[in-house]
Amino acid sequence: MKDELKTIKEMQKVVEQMRLDDLEEDPSLEFEMFDCDCCGECKSLAGSIQYNDYRLCNDCVLYAEAGFELGKINKIEDLIDKYEDKRLQVMCDFIKQDEKNSRN
């Protein structure tokens, strides 16, 4: 358990540095948004990574890299599959908000 916690803390530092490096290289990335293929949320491009056909936000990159490092996932599709319910919830929330906005 301690080794897992240590690994996660190390990965947090690495992933945060990736985000900071992206912002140093191009500060506008903070405001360029995309829909994460893992969690489904609209997130900043800063710190995001393309894994095969999937673009993951910085938060999901942490989950992916920690999952790979700890042997919890073998391929990115494993993480994508685990987040299916989360993506569906985000889509439903968006649709509800859009319907609410169109009524006003």
N, CA, C and O atoms as a Tinker XYZ file with bonds, in Angstrom:
   416  protein
     1  N      0.824000   -1.197000    0.000000    73     2
     2  CA     0.000000    0.000000    0.000000    64     1     3
     3  C      0.867000    1.261000    0.000000    63     2     4     5
     4  O      0.573000    2.219000   -0.714000    81     3
     5  N      1.953000    1.257000    0.814000    73     3     6
     6  CA     2.839000    2.413000    0.855000    64     5     7
     7  C      3.501000    2.646000   -0.494000    63     6     8     9
     8  O      3.642000    3.785000   -0.939000    81     7
     9  N      3.910000    1.549000   -1.148000    73     7    10
    10  CA     4.541000    1.682000   -2.456000    64     9    11
    11  C      3.574000    2.266000   -3.474000    63    10    12    13
    12  O      3.965000    3.073000   -4.317000    81    11
    13  N      2.297000    1.854000   -3.395000    73    11    14
    14  CA     1.292000    2.396000   -4.307000    64    13    15
    15  C      1.108000    3.888000   -4.074000    63    14    16    17
    16  O      1.041000    4.664000   -5.027000    81    15
    17  N      1.026000    4.287000   -2.822000    73    15    18
    18  CA     0.859000    5.698000   -2.486000    64    17    19
    19  C      2.065000    6.510000   -2.953000    63    18    20    21
    20  O      1.909000    7.610000   -3.484000    81    19
    21  N      3.249000    5.974000   -2.759000    73    19    22
    22  CA     4.477000    6.648000   -3.206000    64    21    23
    23  C      4.476000    6.795000   -4.726000    63    22    24    25
    24  O      4.821000    7.852000   -5.253000    81    23
    25  N      4.091000    5.743000   -5.418000    73    23    26
    26  CA     4.025000    5.779000   -6.882000    64    25    27
    27  C      3.034000    6.832000   -7.351000    63    26    28    29
    28  O      3.323000    7.591000   -8.276000    81    27
    29  N      1.876000    6.883000   -6.722000    73    27    30
    30  CA     0.850000    7.857000   -7.114000    64    29    31
    31  C      1.342000    9.276000   -6.873000    63    30    32    33
    32  O      1.129000   10.152000   -7.711000    81    31
    33  N      1.993000    9.517000   -5.748000    73    31    34
    34  CA     2.523000   10.858000   -5.463000    64    33    35
    35  C      3.580000   11.261000   -6.484000    63    34    36    37
    36  O      3.620000   12.414000   -6.915000    81    35
    37  N      4.431000   10.322000   -6.870000    73    35    38
    38  CA     5.441000   10.600000   -7.892000    64    37    39
    39  C      4.779000   10.911000   -9.232000    63    38    40    41
    40  O      5.187000   11.833000   -9.938000    81    39
    41  N      3.754000   10.132000   -9.574000    73    39    42
    42  CA     3.055000   10.349000  -10.842000    64    41    43
    43  C      2.345000   11.701000  -10.834000    63    42    44    45
    44  O      2.288000   12.369000  -11.867000    81    43
    45  N      1.800000   12.117000   -9.685000    73    43    46
    46  CA     1.152000   13.429000   -9.587000    64    45    47
    47  C      2.138000   14.536000   -9.938000    63    46    48    49
    48  O      1.791000   15.477000  -10.652000    81    47
    49  N      3.352000   14.429000   -9.443000    73    47    50
    50  CA     4.381000   15.433000   -9.735000    64    49    51
    51  C      4.716000   15.456000  -11.222000    63    50    52    53
    52  O      4.827000   16.523000  -11.826000    81    51
    53  N      4.873000   14.282000  -11.802000    73    51    54
    54  CA     5.220000   14.184000  -13.224000    64    53    55
    55  C      4.117000   14.777000  -14.097000    63    54    56    57
    56  O      4.391000   15.556000  -15.010000    81    55
    57  N      2.878000   14.407000  -13.815000    73    55    58
    58  CA     1.743000   14.863000  -14.618000    64    57    59
    59  C      1.536000   16.369000  -14.453000    63    58    60    61
    60  O      1.225000   17.057000  -15.425000    81    59
    61  N      1.700000   16.883000  -13.249000    73    59    62
    62  CA     1.590000   18.328000  -13.028000    64    61    63
    63  C      2.698000   19.069000  -13.776000    63    62    64    65
    64  O      2.462000   20.143000  -14.329000    81    63
    65  N      3.903000   18.501000  -13.796000    73    63    66
    66  CA     4.997000   19.137000  -14.534000    64    65    67
    67  C      4.709000   19.147000  -16.031000    63    66    68    69
    68  O      5.064000   20.103000  -16.721000    81    67
    69  N      4.073000   18.104000  -16.538000    73    67    70
    70  CA     3.690000   18.079000  -17.957000    64    69    71
    71  C      2.745000   19.239000  -18.261000    63    70    72    73
    72  O      2.890000   19.913000  -19.281000    81    71
    73  N      1.785000   19.468000  -17.377000    73    71    74
    74  CA     0.833000   20.567000  -17.556000    64    73    75
    75  C      1.560000   21.908000  -17.527000    63    74    76    77
    76  O      1.318000   22.771000  -18.371000    81    75
    77  N      2.443000   22.077000  -16.565000    73    75    78
    78  CA     3.199000   23.329000  -16.448000    64    77    79
    79  C      4.106000   23.548000  -17.655000    63    78    80    81
    80  O      4.234000   24.674000  -18.135000    81    79
    81  N      4.734000   22.488000  -18.148000    73    79    82
    82  CA     5.585000   22.591000  -19.340000    64    81    83
    83  C      4.774000   23.029000  -20.552000    63    82    84    85
    84  O      5.213000   23.879000  -21.326000    81    83
    85  N      3.585000   22.443000  -20.712000    73    83    86
    86  CA     2.711000   22.839000  -21.825000    64    85    87
    87  C      2.358000   24.318000  -21.730000    63    86    88    89
    88  O      2.375000   25.031000  -22.734000    81    87
    89  N      2.039000   24.778000  -20.525000    73    87    90
    90  CA     1.658000   26.185000  -20.343000    64    89    91
    91  C      2.841000   27.124000  -20.560000    63    90    92    93
    92  O      2.672000   28.233000  -21.065000    81    91
    93  N      4.023000   26.683000  -20.182000    73    91    94
    94  CA     5.218000   27.497000  -20.410000    64    93    95
    95  C      5.482000   27.632000  -21.907000    63    94    96    97
    96  O      5.839000   28.706000  -22.392000    81    95
    97  N      5.300000   26.529000  -22.630000    73    95    98
    98  CA     5.519000   26.526000  -24.073000    64    97    99
    99  C      4.450000   27.324000  -24.808000    63    98   100   101
   100  O      4.752000   28.038000  -25.764000    81    99
   101  N      3.199000   27.205000  -24.364000    73    99   102
   102  CA     2.086000   27.895000  -25.021000    64   101   103
   103  C      0.999000   28.214000  -23.991000    63   102   104   105
   104  O      0.119000   27.389000  -23.747000    81   103
   105  N      1.056000   29.406000  -23.384000    73   103   106
   106  CA     0.087000   29.771000  -22.343000    64   105   107
   107  C     -1.371000   29.711000  -22.793000    63   106   108   109
   108  O     -2.263000   29.542000  -21.962000    81   107
   109  N     -1.624000   29.845000  -24.088000    73   107   110
   110  CA    -3.007000   29.817000  -24.567000    64   109   111
   111  C     -3.652000   28.440000  -24.403000    63   110   112   113
   112  O     -4.875000   28.318000  -24.465000    81   111
   113  N     -2.838000   27.405000  -24.194000    73   111   114
   114  CA    -3.396000   26.058000  -24.021000    64   113   115
   115  C     -4.322000   25.961000  -22.814000    63   114   116   117
   116  O     -5.205000   25.104000  -22.767000    81   115
   117  N     -4.115000   26.841000  -21.840000    73   115   118
   118  CA    -4.975000   26.824000  -20.657000    64   117   119
   119  C     -6.431000   27.085000  -21.029000    63   118   120   121
   120  O     -7.348000   26.604000  -20.364000    81   119
   121  N     -6.631000   27.856000  -22.105000    73   119   122
   122  CA    -7.985000   28.254000  -22.500000    64   121   123
   123  C     -8.498000   27.494000  -23.721000    63   122   124   125
   124  O     -9.644000   27.683000  -24.130000    81   123
   125  N     -7.661000   26.637000  -24.304000    73   123   126
   126  CA    -8.108000   25.775000  -25.395000    64   125   127
   127  C     -8.693000   24.521000  -24.758000    63   126   128   129
   128  O     -8.008000   23.790000  -24.043000    81   127
   129  N     -9.963000   24.292000  -25.032000    73   127   130
   130  CA   -10.685000   23.224000  -24.350000    64   129   131
   131  C    -11.029000   22.075000  -25.308000    63   130   132   133
   132  O    -11.100000   22.259000  -26.523000    81   131
   133  N    -11.236000   20.912000  -24.738000    73   131   134
   134  CA   -11.652000   19.736000  -25.500000    64   133   135
   135  C    -12.436000   18.824000  -24.566000    63   134   136   137
   136  O    -12.367000   18.968000  -23.345000    81   135
   137  N    -13.177000   17.892000  -25.139000    73   135   138
   138  CA   -13.906000   16.900000  -24.352000    64   137   139
   139  C    -13.017000   15.673000  -24.190000    63   138   140   141
   140  O    -12.675000   15.005000  -25.166000    81   139
   141  N    -12.651000   15.390000  -22.955000    73   139   142
   142  CA   -11.778000   14.255000  -22.655000    64   141   143
   143  C    -12.469000   12.952000  -23.068000    63   142   144   145
   144  O    -13.633000   12.722000  -22.739000    81   143
   145  N    -11.739000   12.110000  -23.787000    73   143   146
   146  CA   -12.295000   10.835000  -24.231000    64   145   147
   147  C    -12.445000    9.831000  -23.092000    63   146   148   149
   148  O    -13.078000    8.789000  -23.263000    81   147
   149  N    -11.872000   10.135000  -21.945000    73   147   150
   150  CA   -11.984000    9.224000  -20.804000    64   149   151
   151  C    -13.118000    9.645000  -19.874000    63   150   152   153
   152  O    -14.086000    8.904000  -19.704000    81   151
   153  N    -13.005000   10.824000  -19.273000    73   151   154
   154  CA   -14.020000   11.254000  -18.294000    64   153   155
   155  C    -15.200000   11.974000  -18.935000    63   154   156   157
   156  O    -16.259000   12.092000  -18.320000    81   155
   157  N    -15.028000   12.458000  -20.169000    73   155   158
   158  CA   -16.116000   13.126000  -20.877000    64   157   159
   159  C    -16.265000   14.594000  -20.554000    63   158   160   161
   160  O    -17.115000   15.269000  -21.134000    81   159
   161  N    -15.452000   15.108000  -19.634000    73   159   162
   162  CA   -15.564000   16.508000  -19.240000    64   161   163
   163  C    -14.804000   17.414000  -20.204000    63   162   164   165
   164  O    -13.852000   16.993000  -20.861000    81   163
   165  N    -15.245000   18.662000  -20.270000    73   163   166
   166  CA   -14.574000   19.673000  -21.079000    64   165   167
   167  C    -13.385000   20.182000  -20.263000    63   166   168   169
   168  O    -13.566000   20.777000  -19.201000    81   167
   169  N    -12.174000   19.948000  -20.760000    73   167   170
   170  CA   -10.957000   20.269000  -20.010000    64   169   171
   171  C     -9.958000   21.016000  -20.888000    63   170   172   173
   172  O    -10.074000   21.046000  -22.113000    81   171
   173  N     -8.987000   21.609000  -20.230000    73   171   174
   174  CA    -7.907000   22.335000  -20.893000    64   173   175
   175  C     -6.977000   21.365000  -21.623000    63   174   176   177
   176  O     -6.741000   20.246000  -21.168000    81   175
   177  N     -6.456000   21.820000  -22.767000    73   175   178
   178  CA    -5.484000   21.010000  -23.500000    64   177   179
   179  C     -4.154000   20.896000  -22.758000    63   178   180   181
   180  O     -3.390000   19.961000  -23.002000    81   179
   181  N     -3.871000   21.835000  -21.858000    73   179   182
   182  CA    -2.601000   21.812000  -21.128000    64   181   183
   183  C     -2.473000   20.519000  -20.331000    63   182   184   185
   184  O     -3.327000   20.195000  -19.505000    81   183
   185  N     -1.402000   19.793000  -20.591000    73   183   186
   186  CA    -1.154000   18.548000  -19.875000    64   185   187
   187  C     -1.903000   17.346000  -20.404000    63   186   188   189
   188  O     -1.773000   16.246000  -19.868000    81   187
   189  N     -2.685000   17.542000  -21.450000    73   187   190
   190  CA    -3.412000   16.404000  -22.027000    64   189   191
   191  C     -2.456000   15.586000  -22.893000    63   190   192   193
   192  O     -1.424000   16.082000  -23.345000    81   191
   193  N     -2.815000   14.344000  -23.109000    73   191   194
   194  CA    -1.988000   13.452000  -23.929000    64   193   195
   195  C     -2.894000   12.638000  -24.842000    63   194   196   197
   196  O     -4.003000   12.253000  -24.473000    81   195
   197  N     -2.392000   12.392000  -26.040000    73   195   198
   198  CA    -3.067000   11.522000  -26.997000    64   197   199
   199  C     -2.541000   10.103000  -26.808000    63   198   200   201
   200  O     -1.348000    9.853000  -26.980000    81   199
   201  N     -3.421000    9.180000  -26.456000    73   199   202
   202  CA    -3.096000    7.755000  -26.363000    64   201   203
   203  C     -3.855000    7.073000  -27.489000    63   202   204   205
   204  O     -5.080000    6.969000  -27.439000    81   203
   205  N     -3.149000    6.614000  -28.488000    73   203   206
   206  CA    -3.791000    5.997000  -29.652000    64   205   207
   207  C     -4.869000    6.939000  -30.193000    63   206   208   209
   208  O     -4.557000    8.055000  -30.607000    81   207
   209  N     -6.120000    6.508000  -30.195000    73   207   210
   210  CA    -7.216000    7.328000  -30.724000    64   209   211
   211  C     -7.878000    8.196000  -29.660000    63   210   212   213
   212  O     -8.871000    8.862000  -29.949000    81   211
   213  N     -7.359000    8.205000  -28.453000    73   211   214
   214  CA    -8.005000    8.884000  -27.331000    64   213   215
   215  C     -7.163000   10.048000  -26.807000    63   214   216   217
   216  O     -5.965000    9.900000  -26.567000    81   215
   217  N     -7.807000   11.213000  -26.633000    73   215   218
   218  CA    -7.145000   12.347000  -25.977000    64   217   219
   219  C     -7.661000   12.399000  -24.551000    63   218   220   221
   220  O     -8.869000   12.467000  -24.321000    81   219
   221  N     -6.735000   12.365000  -23.586000    73   219   222
   222  CA    -7.082000   12.382000  -22.165000    64   221   223
   223  C     -6.654000   13.692000  -21.532000    63   222   224   225
   224  O     -5.585000   14.224000  -21.831000    81   223
   225  N     -7.503000   14.204000  -20.655000    73   223   226
   226  CA    -7.175000   15.411000  -19.902000    64   225   227
   227  C     -6.064000   15.094000  -18.901000    63   226   228   229
   228  O     -5.736000   13.931000  -18.668000    81   227
   229  N     -5.503000   16.126000  -18.325000    73   227   230
   230  CA    -4.403000   15.966000  -17.379000    64   229   231
   231  C     -4.797000   15.091000  -16.190000    63   230   232   233
   232  O     -3.986000   14.295000  -15.718000    81   231
   233  N     -6.028000   15.227000  -15.703000    73   231   234
   234  CA    -6.476000   14.395000  -14.579000    64   233   235
   235  C     -6.498000   12.920000  -14.967000    63   234   236   237
   236  O     -6.036000   12.066000  -14.209000    81   235
   237  N     -7.031000   12.628000  -16.139000    73   235   238
   238  CA    -7.122000   11.236000  -16.584000    64   237   239
   239  C     -5.756000   10.681000  -16.982000    63   238   240   241
   240  O     -5.524000    9.475000  -16.894000    81   239
   241  N     -4.848000   11.564000  -17.423000    73   239   242
   242  CA    -3.473000   11.133000  -17.688000    64   241   243
   243  C     -2.870000   10.580000  -16.395000    63   242   244   245
   244  O     -2.169000    9.569000  -16.411000    81   243
   245  N     -3.148000   11.249000  -15.286000    73   243   246
   246  CA    -2.653000   10.752000  -13.994000    64   245   247
   247  C     -3.196000    9.356000  -13.713000    63   246   248   249
   248  O     -2.444000    8.463000  -13.325000    81   247
   249  N     -4.498000    9.164000  -13.907000    73   247   250
   250  CA    -5.087000    7.841000  -13.678000    64   249   251
   251  C     -4.471000    6.797000  -14.605000    63   250   252   253
   252  O     -4.183000    5.675000  -14.190000    81   251
   253  N     -4.274000    7.180000  -15.861000    73   251   254
   254  CA    -3.709000    6.247000  -16.835000    64   253   255
   255  C     -2.280000    5.866000  -16.461000    63   254   256   257
   256  O     -1.944000    4.684000  -16.396000    81   255
   257  N     -1.450000    6.863000  -16.218000    73   255   258
   258  CA    -0.044000    6.585000  -15.931000    64   257   259
   259  C      0.127000    5.831000  -14.616000    63   258   260   261
   260  O      0.954000    4.925000  -14.525000    81   259
   261  N     -0.645000    6.197000  -13.602000    73   259   262
   262  CA    -0.589000    5.461000  -12.335000    64   261   263
   263  C     -1.088000    4.031000  -12.542000    63   262   264   265
   264  O     -0.519000    3.085000  -11.998000    81   263
   265  N     -2.146000    3.880000  -13.326000    73   263   266
   266  CA    -2.676000    2.549000  -13.618000    64   265   267
   267  C     -1.678000    1.671000  -14.342000    63   266   268   269
   268  O     -1.537000    0.490000  -14.024000    81   267
   269  N     -0.977000    2.247000  -15.324000    73   267   270
   270  CA     0.066000    1.492000  -16.030000    64   269   271
   271  C      1.193000    1.112000  -15.067000    63   270   272   273
   272  O      1.626000   -0.039000  -15.023000    81   271
   273  N      1.656000    2.090000  -14.305000    73   271   274
   274  CA     2.781000    1.880000  -13.390000    64   273   275
   275  C      2.462000    0.826000  -12.327000    63   274   276   277
   276  O      3.321000    0.021000  -11.966000    81   275
   277  N      1.237000    0.837000  -11.836000    73   275   278
   278  CA     0.841000   -0.101000  -10.780000    64   277   279
   279  C      0.308000   -1.428000  -11.321000    63   278   280   281
   280  O     -0.047000   -2.318000  -10.549000    81   279
   281  N      0.254000   -1.556000  -12.639000    73   279   282
   282  CA    -0.227000   -2.793000  -13.242000    64   281   283
   283  C     -1.733000   -2.977000  -13.139000    63   282   284   285
   284  O     -2.233000   -4.095000  -13.268000    81   283
   285  N     -2.463000   -1.881000  -12.907000    73   283   286
   286  CA    -3.925000   -1.953000  -12.791000    64   285   287
   287  C     -4.602000   -1.976000  -14.157000    63   286   288   289
   288  O     -5.701000   -2.510000  -14.312000    81   287
   289  N     -3.926000   -1.387000  -15.148000    73   287   290
   290  CA    -4.424000   -1.429000  -16.527000    64   289   291
   291  C     -3.267000   -1.817000  -17.443000    63   290   292   293
   292  O     -2.105000   -1.533000  -17.152000    81   291
   293  N     -3.602000   -2.467000  -18.546000    73   291   294
   294  CA    -2.584000   -2.896000  -19.503000    64   293   295
   295  C     -2.590000   -2.060000  -20.769000    63   294   296   297
   296  O     -1.569000   -1.913000  -21.440000    81   295
   297  N     -3.756000   -1.517000  -21.083000    73   295   298
   298  CA    -3.879000   -0.677000  -22.278000    64   297   299
   299  C     -4.872000    0.429000  -21.968000    63   298   300   301
   300  O     -5.687000    0.305000  -21.053000    81   299
   301  N     -4.802000    1.500000  -22.726000    73   299   302
   302  CA    -5.620000    2.677000  -22.428000    64   301   303
   303  C     -7.112000    2.353000  -22.502000    63   302   304   305
   304  O     -7.917000    2.958000  -21.793000    81   303
   305  N     -7.474000    1.413000  -23.347000    73   303   306
   306  CA    -8.877000    1.026000  -23.464000    64   305   307
   307  C     -9.437000    0.486000  -22.144000    63   306   308   309
   308  O    -10.634000    0.603000  -21.883000    81   307
   309  N     -8.574000   -0.102000  -21.316000    73   307   310
   310  CA    -9.023000   -0.576000  -19.997000    64   309   311
   311  C     -9.552000    0.585000  -19.163000    63   310   312   313
   312  O    -10.595000    0.470000  -18.519000    81   311
   313  N     -8.831000    1.706000  -19.179000    73   311   314
   314  CA    -9.268000    2.884000  -18.422000    64   313   315
   315  C    -10.512000    3.498000  -19.055000    63   314   316   317
   316  O    -11.444000    3.886000  -18.350000    81   315
   317  N    -10.527000    3.586000  -20.374000    73   315   318
   318  CA   -11.686000    4.141000  -21.086000    64   317   319
   319  C    -12.941000    3.349000  -20.715000    63   318   320   321
   320  O    -13.990000    3.934000  -20.445000    81   319
   321  N    -12.834000    2.032000  -20.703000    73   319   322
   322  CA   -13.980000    1.185000  -20.348000    64   321   323
   323  C    -14.444000    1.428000  -18.911000    63   322   324   325
   324  O    -15.644000    1.443000  -18.639000    81   323
   325  N    -13.501000    1.616000  -18.000000    73   323   326
   326  CA   -13.855000    1.843000  -16.591000    64   325   327
   327  C    -14.598000    3.164000  -16.396000    63   326   328   329
   328  O    -15.344000    3.319000  -15.429000    81   327
   329  N    -14.399000    4.109000  -17.302000    73   327   330
   330  CA   -15.007000    5.435000  -17.173000    64   329   331
   331  C    -16.284000    5.604000  -17.995000    63   330   332   333
   332  O    -16.790000    6.719000  -18.113000    81   331
   333  N    -16.807000    4.534000  -18.559000    73   331   334
   334  CA   -17.994000    4.648000  -19.407000    64   333   335
   335  C    -19.169000    5.296000  -18.675000    63   334   336   337
   336  O    -19.822000    6.181000  -19.228000    81   335
   337  N    -19.446000    4.878000  -17.456000    73   335   338
   338  CA   -20.565000    5.457000  -16.697000    64   337   339
   339  C    -20.356000    6.944000  -16.440000    63   338   340   341
   340  O    -21.305000    7.725000  -16.512000    81   339
   341  N    -19.131000    7.336000  -16.143000    73   339   342
   342  CA   -18.818000    8.752000  -15.893000    64   341   343
   343  C    -19.080000    9.579000  -17.152000    63   342   344   345
   344  O    -19.673000   10.655000  -17.073000    81   343
   345  N    -18.641000    9.083000  -18.314000    73   343   346
   346  CA   -18.866000    9.802000  -19.576000    64   345   347
   347  C    -20.352000    9.954000  -19.856000    63   346   348   349
   348  O    -20.800000   11.022000  -20.273000    81   347
   349  N    -21.119000    8.896000  -19.630000    73   347   350
   350  CA   -22.563000    8.950000  -19.860000    64   349   351
   351  C    -23.222000    9.962000  -18.934000    63   350   352   353
   352  O    -24.122000   10.689000  -19.355000    81   351
   353  N    -22.787000   10.017000  -17.684000    73   351   354
   354  CA   -23.341000   10.978000  -16.732000    64   353   355
   355  C    -23.046000   12.406000  -17.183000    63   354   356   357
   356  O    -23.914000   13.275000  -17.099000    81   355
   357  N    -21.837000   12.651000  -17.657000    73   355   358
   358  CA   -21.470000   13.989000  -18.141000    64   357   359
   359  C    -22.347000   14.373000  -19.331000    63   358   360   361
   360  O    -22.815000   15.508000  -19.418000    81   359
   361  N    -22.572000   13.426000  -20.250000    73   359   362
   362  CA   -23.424000   13.709000  -21.413000    64   361   363
   363  C    -24.861000   14.004000  -20.982000    63   362   364   365
   364  O    -25.484000   14.936000  -21.489000    81   363
   365  N    -25.380000   13.220000  -20.060000    73   363   366
   366  CA   -26.751000   13.447000  -19.570000    64   365   367
   367  C    -26.875000   14.804000  -18.892000    63   366   368   369
   368  O    -27.857000   15.518000  -19.098000    81   367
   369  N    -25.888000   15.160000  -18.089000    73   367   370
   370  CA   -25.905000   16.467000  -17.424000    64   369   371
   371  C    -25.883000   17.597000  -18.445000    63   370   372   373
   372  O    -26.567000   18.606000  -18.273000    81   371
   373  N    -25.095000   17.430000  -19.512000    73   371   374
   374  CA   -25.020000   18.444000  -20.564000    64   373   375
   375  C    -26.376000   18.595000  -21.253000    63   374   376   377
   376  O    -26.839000   19.713000  -21.483000    81   375
   377  N    -27.004000   17.478000  -21.579000    73   375   378
   378  CA   -28.308000   17.509000  -22.255000    64   377   379
   379  C    -29.355000   18.171000  -21.367000    63   378   380   381
   380  O    -30.144000   18.989000  -21.841000    81   379
   381  N    -29.366000   17.824000  -20.087000    73   379   382
   382  CA   -30.316000   18.441000  -19.157000    64   381   383
   383  C    -30.104000   19.947000  -19.075000    63   382   384   385
   384  O    -31.068000   20.713000  -19.087000    81   383
   385  N    -28.856000   20.372000  -18.992000    73   383   386
   386  CA   -28.553000   21.802000  -18.909000    64   385   387
   387  C    -28.937000   22.509000  -20.203000    63   386   388   389
   388  O    -29.457000   23.624000  -20.172000    81   387
   389  N    -28.684000   21.867000  -21.336000    73   387   390
   390  CA   -29.029000   22.447000  -22.633000    64   389   391
   391  C    -30.544000   22.612000  -22.757000    63   390   392   393
   392  O    -31.018000   23.643000  -23.233000    81   391
   393  N    -31.304000   21.601000  -22.331000    73   391   394
   394  CA   -32.768000   21.689000  -22.363000    64   393   395
   395  C    -33.262000   22.794000  -21.437000    63   394   396   397
   396  O    -34.174000   23.543000  -21.786000    81   395
   397  N    -32.666000   22.890000  -20.274000    73   395   398
   398  CA   -33.039000   23.933000  -19.316000    64   397   399
   399  C    -32.760000   25.322000  -19.903000    63   398   400   401
   400  O    -33.577000   26.232000  -19.769000    81   399
   401  N    -31.617000   25.475000  -20.543000    73   399   402
   402  CA   -31.255000   26.761000  -21.153000    64   401   403
   403  C    -32.178000   27.124000  -22.310000    63   402   404   405
   404  O    -32.492000   28.298000  -22.510000    81   403
   405  N    -32.614000   26.123000  -23.073000    73   403   406
   406  CA   -33.474000   26.405000  -24.227000    64   405   407
   407  C    -34.887000   26.803000  -23.797000    63   406   408   409
   408  O    -35.599000   27.470000  -24.548000    81   407
   409  N    -35.295000   26.398000  -22.598000    73   407   410
   410  CA   -36.612000   26.774000  -22.075000    64   409   411
   411  C    -36.635000   28.212000  -21.568000    63   410   412   413
   412  O    -37.691000   28.841000  -21.515000    81   411
   413  N    -35.487000   28.719000  -21.202000    73   411   414
   414  CA   -35.419000   30.087000  -20.637000    64   413   415
   415  C    -35.318000   31.143000  -21.687000    63   414   416
   416  O    -35.253000   32.329000  -21.364000    81   415
